[in-house]
Structures are given as C-alpha cells and as structure tokens.
Amino acid sequence: QPPPLGPAPTLRVPPAVVRTLPNGLRLIVVEQRELPLVDAVLVVPVGGEADAAGREGLATLTASLLDEGTATRSALQIADQAAFLGASLGTGAGWDASQVSLHAPVAQLDSALALMADVATRPSFPQAEFDRLRQERLTSLLQLRDRGPAIADRAFARQLFGAEHPYGRPLGGTEASTRALTRADVQRFYATYWRPE
C-alpha cells in the first residue's frame, strides 16, 4: 500500500509589480532573491501568424537575425560580450509572439541590459548574416523532407487549419518562401512590429 498523501503544500507566488514606461512598454517585475541572477524577456506580441502568404518564416528569420549584428556590434562582438558578462542572450519567435531573452548575473546587469537593448532596438540585419541564416534554413528544410514526424506535423496543421490560415502553414516557412525572403522584408517586418506600444 502506498503511504497516504499529506496535505497539499501552499503555493506562494511572488507578487508581480506592473508599470508602464513613458514609451508605452509594459514592464512586469517578479522578484525572487534566492540567487543573484536576473532573467529578462522582451516579448513582442506578434509572430508567425503575421507572415503573409508566400512569406512564411519571416517572423522567425527576423528574430533569428536580431543578435547577428547591430549598429554598434558585429555578431561575434555580441557573442563575446555576452560570454564576458557571463550572460546568455537569445532570440526567437513562435506563432503569436517574438522575444529577446537574457539570463545574467546581477553584478553585470547594467552591461547585460545594454547589450540586450542594443540587440532589440538597433539591429542592422547584415546582408552576409541574412544570406547565411537563409541558407541554413534551406538546408534544414531539405533535411525535414526525410523526417516522418515533421512531415506529419505539417500535414496535420494544414488539414486542421487549412492552407489559407497562418496556422496551417509552416512556422519556419517552406523552401519557396525562404528563397523569396529578402533583407528588405526583414527590415520592414521589424519596423512594423518591433515597437514598444
């Protein structure tokens, strides 16, 4: 016989402090002081659902390019500074949101947030990095042709939502849509959606 269960523990969730900055950005802070670490996530409420037909994969490619160069730093300089600070910086996009995330020691928070801000607000989308990431995506899409679960996932989404609905199209795009994407598309998507309001 298994031992009887004890009473359920009380869940103590730290309070969330919500503020709106002068530029319209909503800031939510939850403090837990057990470790001298900070996790920050900048969430932009738009993702792959905003990709136009024939431009599938644009949101994810835009997010992937954010940390590949800014007006003041190259991709290698961004990576080197994050490593020097002991921080992790990531970018990505899903169906309904895109994000830049940061994990950093409290002692390096000012410098780490400055790096995160540079990536989020001043990306330069270098042509060489755009070409490299687009080629990597084309290679990845080619590899997916041999993966049964990936094929099934795409077929299921298309049947469930239909080919005209954004959710019925692949989040990472297709070979045709990836080849059609340009650096100008990325710049336009960023300018349209990566805004504080």
N, C-alpha and C positions, 0 to 999 in steps of 0.2 A: 504494500500500500504506500503510495506517495505521501509524504507529510502534508498536513493541511497548510493551505496558503495563509500567510499573515495578512494584516490589513494593507491596503494599497498605500504606498508612500504618497505624501503630499507633494504635489508639483509646485515648485516655487520658480516662477518665471520672472526674470529681472524686468523692471519697468522699462518701457520704451519712451524716450523723450523725442518728440516730433517738433521740428522747426521748419520754417520756410525761409530760405535765403533771399536777399534782395533781387537776385536774378530769376527767381521763381523755382529754383531747385528745392525739392522737399528733402529734408535731412532727417533720418531716423537713427538715433543712437541708443544702443543697448550696452550697458556696462557690466562686465564680469571681470573682477580684478584678481583672479587666481593666478594668471600668468601674465608676464609683461609683453604681451603680444596684441596687435591690432589687426583685425580683418575688416577691410573696407570694400564695398561693392557699389559701383556706379551702375545703375540699371536704367536703360533707355527702353521704354515700353513699345518697342517695335522690333520685329524680327522677320523671319521668312514669309510671314503672311503678307508682308508689304511688297514682296518681289512680284514684278509684273510678269505676265505670261511671256515666255521666251527669255526671261532674265532671271530664272530660278537660280538660287545660290548667291545672289548679290548681297544679301544681308550678312551671310556667314563670311563671304570673302571680304567685305568691308571690315567686319570685326577682326578678322584674322590679320588684316593689314595695319591695324592701328598701332601695334607695337613694332612695326617693321621700319620705322623711321618717322622723325618729327622735324619740325623746322629747325631744331637745335641739336638733334642727336640722330645718329645712324642706328640701325637695328643692333649692331654689335655694341655700340655705346650704351644703349638701353639695357641690354643683357648684362654688360659689365657692371653698370652702376647698380642694377638690382642685386647682382651677386655680391658686390662690395658692401651693400647695405644689409645683406642677409635677408633680403625680401624676395617674395615671389610675386610676379606680375603676370596676369593672364587676361586674355580677351576671348570673347566668343559670342555666339548668337544662337538662339533657338527659334521656335515658331513665333512666340509672342514677345520676346524681349532680347535685347543685346546687352552685354555687360563688359566692364573692365573691373577686374578684381585684384586686390592687393592683400598680402599677408606680410606683416613686417614687425620687427621689434619696436617697442615703444620708444626706446632710446634713439631710433633712426626715423621716427615717424614723420618729422617735418620734411626731411630729404626724400623719403619714400613717397609721401603725398605729392610733393612737387614733381617727381617722376611720373606718378600716375596721372596728374593733371596735364602734364606735357603730352602724354600719350593720348589722353581723352580729348584734349582741346586743340592740339596743334599737329595732327598727323599730316605727313607730307605725301604719303602714298607713292613712294619712289617707283618709277617705271620698272626698274630691274627687279624689285621685290614683287611687284604686281605680276610680272611675267613668270617669275619663279613659282609663286604660290598658285597661279593659274595652271602651270604645267604640272605641279604636284597634284592638284585636284584632278586634272585629266588622267594622270596615272592611277590615282586612287579609284576613279570611276571605272577605268578599264579593269582594274582588279576586282571590282564588285560584280562584274559580269559572271565570275566563277563562284560566287558565294551564294548558295541557296537561300539562307536566311535573309540576306539583303534583297535578293530578288523578290522573295515572298513579302517582305515588309513593303516594298514599293507597290507591288500588285495589290496588296490588301488596302493600302491607303487610297489607291486610285479607285478601287471598287467601292470603298466605304464613302469617300467624299466626292468622287467624280473628278474627271480630268480638268474641269474648269475651276474647281475650288483650290485655293492655295494649299490646303492640307492634303490634297490629292496629288500634288506634285512633290518631287524630292526636295528636301530642305537644302541639300548640298548642290542641287542643280543636276543637269544632265550634261553629257558631252557637248551637245549642240549649244545649250545655253551658256555653258562655261566658255566655249570658244567665242561666243558672241559678246561676252562681257568686255568692257574696256575700262581703262583707268578713269575716264571721264564719268562712266556710270557710277563707279565707286565714289568719286568726289561728289557727285550730285546726290547720291543716297545719303552720304554723311552730312552734307549741308542741309538736306531736307529734314532728317530725323534726329541727328545727334545734337539736340538743343536743350537747354536747361528747363524750358517750360514744357 
